[in-house]
């Protein structure tokens, strides 16, 4: 369980005791139910991390709401959005192993996480990890309408293992993942994924990359 859940739970249990002492004991059921909810919400189950070379795991539990091609920093990338509802586990994990190269916090709005514009406008934390073979995966912890706090426990330069815990987002929120052409996407919109255990992409073989580059050049793109 995440430490935050213990704090919320203990505070609400203390509130329940105070309510039972000062007012009608039956009213204590309300803070007790809330305490049970927070203890459940901040659960942190163990996950079996796939030992598959070149595999990318989901950084969050939730539903894949969209897969699109966008342009980031002058490069076309595949953009995957994962929506976390209030019933999902909110502990986040790194999608690949390697070195955290950049961490950029961006202040912003708190639009509903289902809206596409929240990917650019909402409060978010943008992390880029470089793998051992020099490839990069960028993912964004994005605050939603209810989630007003993003927790990130690592620093630039830290070495992380694939599927390692790196933080959490409180309550409803969204996780975006950006992939360059070196990665093959393995999920579809509407699919549910689990942080650390669901494979969402894999590294393309060199032959596939060369063939794709040749085809693009032949078409003048």
Rosetta blueprint (number, residue, H / E / L):
1 X L
2 X L
3 X H
4 X H
5 X H
6 X H
7 X H
8 X H
9 X H
10 X H
11 X H
12 X H
13 X H
14 X H
15 X H
16 X H
17 X H
18 X H
19 X H
20 X H
21 X H
22 X H
23 X L
24 X L
25 X H
26 X H
27 X H
28 X H
29 X H
30 X H
31 X H
32 X H
33 X H
34 X H
35 X H
36 X H
37 X H
38 X H
39 X H
40 X H
41 X H
42 X L
43 X L
44 X L
45 X L
46 X L
47 X L
48 X L
49 X L
50 X L
51 X L
52 X L
53 X L
54 X L
55 X E
56 X E
57 X E
58 X L
59 X L
60 X L
61 X L
62 X E
63 X E
64 X E
65 X E
66 X E
67 X E
68 X E
69 X E
70 X E
71 X E
72 X E
73 X L
74 X L
75 X E
76 X E
77 X E
78 X E
79 X E
80 X E
81 X E
82 X E
83 X E
84 X E
85 X L
86 X L
87 X L
88 X L
89 X L
90 X L
91 X E
92 X E
93 X E
94 X L
95 X L
96 X L
97 X L
98 X E
99 X E
100 X E
101 X E
102 X E
103 X E
104 X E
105 X E
106 X E
107 X L
108 X L
109 X E
110 X L
111 X L
112 X L
113 X L
114 X L
115 X L
116 X L
117 X L
118 X H
119 X H
120 X H
121 X H
122 X E
123 X L
124 X E
125 X E
126 X E
127 X E
128 X E
129 X E
130 X E
131 X L
132 X L
133 X L
134 X L
135 X L
136 X E
137 X E
138 X E
139 X E
140 X E
141 X E
142 X E
143 X E
144 X L
145 X L
146 X L
147 X L
148 X L
149 X L
150 X E
151 X E
152 X E
153 X L
154 X L
155 X L
156 X L
157 X L
158 X L
159 X E
160 X E
161 X L
162 X L
163 X L
164 X L
165 X E
166 X E
167 X E
168 X E
169 X E
170 X L
171 X L
172 X L
173 X E
174 X E
175 X E
176 X E
177 X E
178 X E
179 X E
180 X L
181 X L
182 X L
183 X E
184 X E
185 X E
186 X L
187 X L
188 X L
189 X L
190 X L
191 X L
192 X E
193 X E
194 X L
195 X L
196 X L
197 X L
198 X L
199 X E
200 X E
201 X E
202 X E
203 X E
204 X L
205 X L
206 X H
207 X H
208 X H
209 X H
210 X H
211 X H
212 X H
213 X H
214 X H
215 X H
216 X H
217 X H
218 X H
219 X L
220 X L
221 X L
